[in-house]
Amino acid sequence: MRKIIKVLSFLKVIVAVVLVVFVVVGSGFAQTNLNFVYPVEAAGRLGQLIDGLVGEFNQQHPDIRVTPIFAGGYVPALERVQMMVLGGNPPDIAVVGNDYTLMLVDMDALLPLDDFIAEAGGKSFLDRFVPALLTNNSRVEGTFYAMPFQCSTAVLYYNKDLFTEVGLDPNSPPETWFELSVAAAKLTDMEGGVTKRYGIEYQVSNIWYFMALVWQNGGELARGLGEVTLTDEKAIEAAQFWSDLLNKWKVLAFEPKGSVVVQDLIAGKTAMTYNSTGSLSSVRDAARFNWGTAFLPGREKFAVPIGGGLISIYKDIPKKNQEAAWEFVKWFTSTTEIATRWSLGSGYLALLEESWNSSQMQEYLKEFPQALTAKNQLRYARPQMMVYENSQIRTIISEALDTVMLQKATPGQAFEKAQRQIDQILKKSG
């Protein structure tokens, strides 16, 4: 009799499950499948973190399934997105570099987000974000086409033990270009004409750092979306300062690959470096010396561009996909717990003021005060230069910087040549 009761009970459960499925399916329920292009390798730390958070979203939203497509980096991600858009099969969601927003808008690829933002609360929704991160090329001509996702700034990393060794105050990093050059000279170790350790090292052709330098000098690299001002006196002075550090004073290591710079700091081959806040965890885990972070030194003022990636929804996808995609974007960027965990796990700046004030973040900053520098520096942060044909123009500027650093031309000569090329490109695009 007990066996019969157990069998009947089991059958009731099966029938109930079948009925639920029947009712759900019959009521029009259908799972919305979304693909999500993300610019890292799947096997890396960030890939695993994204995979875990996406899985958590899928569990909480059984009517939506997001599948990450790991694209390997910002440039490969952009190329993949462009191919998908041009092929008539755009992604639902993608994170690309924050300097590509205008390019994708010009392709008519991105869905404006203003209506979704209004439904989420409008100003009250936006006010929860750190203001500087919200202005990070998310908008084109006043319309939101993206939301902040993984944001970073460059900071000065420095070896405190080497500062002490050469008689510098380890708690007073350089704040001006002059102080930087003096400290770099003291920290450079040269024997028999061979440099054993450089005072400072960074990727000298990286326009991200050069933008900061020009702004710090009171200049601009662009005015609006259609004008680049590379021959401005302030830009030429900035390039000359870099060239002097490298070629005249010989305190700057020439390094064309940004990935090597952090390794050299950790290995003691350089005492200071400019690098992204995204490298904080790598330095913390590998450095065997006391180290600190500081604002990028200024001249007329402090200034730093915001880097990283923005998340967007693509235009030519079904409306139900657009709505489901916004649910994912909103969940990831504006849910305090998720945004906080994403920041702590990735090393990127926390997007929400609530995250910075959370007990988790406060405990983290007590143990890892170097991470607070980037937040404090945001008062001097600006969006990266964004102009028409942005990618091509950035390449021209980088090549001009290489020419200057290799002493193949003066800053004025190299920039005049580059400006002519840029003007021709912008004239055609206009």
JOKA-V815912 format. One record per pair of residues at least 12 apart in sequence whose C-alpha atoms are under 7 Angstrom apart, sorted by the first residue. I is the first residue (numbers start at 1). J is the second residue. If there is no record, write none. Layout:
# JOKA-V815912
I:J
I:J
This chain:
# JOKA-V815912
30:63
31:63
31:64
31:65
32:63
32:64
32:65
32:321
33:64
33:65
33:66
34:65
34:66
34:67
34:92
34:321
35:66
35:67
35:68
35:69
35:91
35:92
35:93
36:66
36:67
36:68
36:69
36:91
36:92
36:93
36:94
37:68
37:69
37:70
37:71
37:77
37:91
37:93
37:94
37:95
38:68
38:69
38:70
38:71
38:77
38:94
38:95
39:70
39:71
39:72
39:73
39:74
39:77
39:95
39:96
40:70
40:71
40:72
40:73
41:70
41:71
41:72
42:70
46:346
54:66
64:324
74:96
74:97
77:96
78:96
85:109
90:314
90:316
91:314
92:313
92:314
92:317
92:321
92:325
93:312
93:313
93:314
93:325
94:311
94:312
94:313
95:309
95:310
95:311
95:312
96:309
96:310
96:311
97:308
97:309
97:310
98:137
98:307
98:308
98:309
98:310
99:384
99:386
101:137
102:140
103:389
109:314
109:315
110:145
110:312
110:313
110:314
110:315
111:145
111:313
111:314
111:315
112:143
112:144
112:145
113:144
113:145
114:143
114:144
128:352
128:353
129:351
129:352
129:353
130:351
130:352
130:353
132:378
132:381
133:148
133:351
134:148
135:383
136:306
136:383
137:383
145:312
146:310
146:311
146:312
147:310
147:311
147:312
148:310
148:311
149:309
149:310
149:311
149:333
150:308
150:309
150:310
150:348
151:306
151:307
151:308
151:309
151:348
151:349
152:276
152:277
152:278
152:306
152:307
152:308
152:348
152:349
153:276
153:277
153:304
153:305
153:306
153:307
153:374
154:274
154:275
154:276
154:277
154:304
155:274
155:275
155:276
155:277
155:293
155:294
155:295
155:296
155:374
156:272
156:273
156:274
156:275
156:293
156:294
156:295
156:296
157:272
157:273
157:274
157:292
157:293
157:294
158:271
158:272
158:273
158:291
158:292
158:293
159:271
159:272
159:290
159:291
159:292
160:290
160:291
160:292
161:289
161:290
162:271
166:186
166:187
173:294
174:297
175:297
175:298
176:297
176:298
176:299
177:297
177:298
177:299
180:297
184:199
184:200
184:251
185:199
185:251
187:199
187:271
188:251
196:269
197:269
197:270
198:251
198:252
198:253
198:269
198:270
198:271
199:251
199:252
199:270
199:271
199:272
200:251
200:252
200:253
200:270
200:271
200:272
200:273
201:252
201:253
201:261
201:270
201:272
201:273
202:255
202:258
202:261
202:273
202:274
203:255
203:256
203:257
203:258
204:254
204:255
204:256
205:256
205:398
205:401
205:402
206:398
207:394
207:398
208:305
211:305
212:303
212:304
212:305
213:238
214:234
214:235
214:238
215:303
216:298
216:299
216:300
216:301
216:302
216:303
217:234
217:238
217:299
217:300
218:234
218:300
219:234
219:235
222:385
225:386
225:387
225:388
226:387
226:388
226:426
230:415
230:419
231:412
231:415
231:416
231:419
236:411
236:412
239:411
240:411
243:404
243:405
266:283
266:286
266:287
277:348
277:374
278:347
278:348
280:347
281:347
292:370
293:370
293:373
294:373
295:373
295:377
302:380
303:380
303:381
304:380
304:381
304:382
305:381
305:382
305:383
305:384
306:381
306:382
306:383
306:384
313:325
336:354
336:355
339:351
339:355
340:355
388:426
388:429
393:422
396:418
397:418
400:414
400:415
400:418
